[in-house]
């Protein structure tokens, strides 16, 4: 059997490998595709904190964008509590109450 390189850099004969080795390669590919959390500058953090406080005090609806390794998640609702000790935000959404980790927050927007 001749071996030739496929488009993704693997040998064609790799189709004949053990299932656990195949799973290991799939996991490695997922890790390569995984994104890194962006570094937020101080001004951006202050702007987000201001919008969180406005939502808490004035009961305004906002969108919280949280970082995910493969894509961002958006939660829309009204902030009910900001717990700095536990580093999380309680937000009332249409589906109920959710807890959002402060450390995962990358964006806070007014939904218009």
PEGICOR-V576394 format. One record per pair of residues at least 4 apart in sequence whose C-alpha atoms are under 7 Angstrom apart, sorted by the first residue. I is the first residue (numbers start at 1). J is the second residue. Records with the same first field share a line. If there is no record, write none. Layout:
I=J, J
This chain:
3=11, 12, 13
4=11, 12
5=9, 10, 11, 12
6=10, 11, 12
10=14
17=21, 22
18=22
19=23
20=24
21=25
22=26
23=27
24=28
25=29
26=30
27=31
28=32
29=33
30=34
34=69, 70
35=69, 70
36=69
37=67
40=44, 45
41=45
42=46
43=47
44=48
45=49
46=50
47=51
48=52, 107, 108
49=53
50=54
51=55, 108
52=56, 79
53=57
54=58, 60
55=59, 60, 61, 62, 78, 79
56=78, 79, 80, 81
59=78
60=78
61=76, 77, 78, 110
62=76, 77, 78, 108, 109, 110, 111
63=74, 75, 76, 77, 108, 109, 110, 111
64=74, 75, 76, 105, 107, 108, 109
65=72, 73, 74, 75, 105, 106, 107, 108
66=72, 73, 74, 104, 105, 106
67=71, 72, 73, 104, 105, 106
68=72, 73
76=93
77=91, 92, 93
78=91, 92, 93
79=90, 91, 92
80=90, 91, 92
81=89, 90
82=88, 89, 90
83=87, 88, 89
84=88
87=101, 102, 103
88=99, 100, 101, 102
89=99, 100, 101, 102
90=97, 98, 99, 100
91=97, 98, 99
92=96, 97, 98
93=97
101=105
